[in-house]
Amino acid sequence: MLQGCSYIFLDYIGGMRVEETAGEPAFFGHAATQFNRWIVLFLPALGGLISGFLVYKFAPEAEGHGTDAAIKAIHHKNGYIKWNVPLIKTLASSITIGTGGSGGREGPIAQIGAGFGSFLGRVLNLTDREKRILTAAGMGAGVGAIFRSPLAGAIFAAEVLYSSSDMEFEVLLPSTITSIIAYSIFCSFFGWDPLFATPGFRFDSPLELAGYTILGFACAFFGWLYVNTFYRIRDFFKVMKLSPYLKPALGGLLTGIIGFWLPEAIGGGYANIELAMNVHLSILLLFVLIFAKILTTSFSIGSGGSAGIFGPSMVIGASVGGFIGLALNMTLPVIAPEPGAYVVVGMAGFFAGIASAPLSTIIMVSEMTGNYHLLVPSMWVSTLTFLLLRKTTMYRSQVEFRSDSPIHKGEFFLQVLQDIRVKDIMRPDPIVIREDMRFSDIVHFISATKHNNFPVVKENGELVGVLLFEEIREFVFEEGLESIVVAGEVCEKDIPVIKPANNLADAIEMIGFKNIELLPVVDTDKDNILIGIITRRDIISTYNKVLRKRKFENEQEADF
């Protein structure tokens, strides 16, 4: 559909030759129509109008760059995506990109794959956890297939959910399986060659790392500029008083205006990456293309158009790499003997920084180019940009750590509690009631202490039970009980006890099971001798302190 739409609109109607990459030949060939800039100026607006109607009429969730919506569905909706979203996303994204909108395939295919995974999970009546995993595995399968990068697709699905170095480890194996299957079927139809034909670039000297360090800082700067420009334009369109059906058309018109002067800045633009690798683009064109592609992508997708940000990010990263590579080759050729290699490394470093996904991006670029000799510089630049852009991400639905995700709150809570012993936070001198205390004395005692639950003990400290005020409240105003009833008779004897060596996870489980506020702590050596208590409030307070401490430590580490 992408190639068909590009052929009909850009090639046949506009006369703009949509050049293909070596690994992806044109299925429909090329038309003989003469290039007409005026038609190309308005084509992205037409595409925005059509895709805007499709999206906002049938599936508003399909607007934007897709991957963010899939991440949000996994974190907040247990992987739930409406059944019609993949279908509308397929149509709308093909039309947006095919008419010259500056977008890529990663966002659409991620949301399409995630949507089919979500639908399958519901059909099979899977658990919430299994549906989340299947949704993520569908996302990885789509990415692994369309970019001919099965390993990167599998890792991408686990890595892209978090802005830190955390990963969704449960997704890795299922995503590996789905990515293998999707890649195998896709390539059976479309060929097994890598997406790009890359010259034999090599990394031969540690001196070259100096040049790649400069590239890392450049990728970080332009990555920051890209993300902030994108979301400023997106926010501008959000508050604009214009029908959502028309906003993508306006974004398309602004894209077309730029494309009128610089056709290289519209559409997918993958052919420009191969040209840059082979040093067929001038240093001035590469520099201008960085800013032009940032703007056309922001207008096309930020206005509500449906397409991905990975493709444009590859073009921007390649342009940054090509520009830095050529500049260094002219001034310091010893650290940049092959400027085309900077194009490959720039792609990896740029997207690793803005997507907070360094590992999968390094592998993906290597698989897309078929070149593994640049792994070291790609690792270096990707790590550098990832660290420099820790507070900047293109995917706003990412959470920083697994503990921040709603789907892991419960398990993180228990993980924290398992590391703390009851003896570390218990109250060793609790307020107790003797078992022979009269009912009248109990009432006065409770009102004086402002507590509601009290351990009841014998003279030697042996636990009898726990007096629950809510259990005796109905008898407070009954006459004749004052001197007859004693604490040992009205206390709740079926109360679980806990030992000092137990952890807080055990304690909260007992408290939750009996729905009580207080848990007696008994001596490990002397049976049922009360040595302290632990309350639900104590446990929650301890958890919050640990959480604040870890958050502070993570912030300090990030600042460092």
TAFEN-V58904 format. One line per field, one symbol per residue. burial: I if it has 9 or more other C-alpha atoms within 8 Angstrom, else O. A space follows every 50 residues. Layout:
burial->???
This chain:
burial->OIIIIIIIIIIIIIIIOOOIIOIIOOOOOIOOIOOIOOIIIIIIIIIIII IIIIIIOOIOOIIIIIIIIIIIIIIIOIIIIOIOIIIIIIIIIIIIIIII IIIIIIIIIIIIIIIIIIIOIIOOOIOOOIIIIIIIIIIIIIIIIIIIII IIIIIIIIIIIIIOOIIIOOIIOIIIOIIIIIIIOIIOOOIOOIIIIIOO IOIOOOOIIIIIIIIIIIIIOIIIOIIOIIIOIIIOIOOOOOOIIIIIII IIIIIIIIIIOIOIIIIIIIIIIIIIIOIOOOIOOIIOIIOIIIIIIIII IIIIIIIIIIIIIIIIIIIIIIIIIIIIIOOOIOIIOIIIIIIIIIIIII IIIIIIIIIIIIIIIIIIIIIOOIIOIIIIIIIIIIOIIIOOIOOOIIII IIOIIOOIIOOIIIIIIIOIIIOOIIOOOOOOIIIOIIIIIIIOOIOOOO OOIIIIIIOOOIIIIIIIOOOIOOOOOOOOIIIOIIIIOIIIOOIOOIII OIIIIIIIOIIOOOOOIIIIIIIOOOOOIIIIIIIIOIIOOIIOOIOOOO OOOOOOOOOO
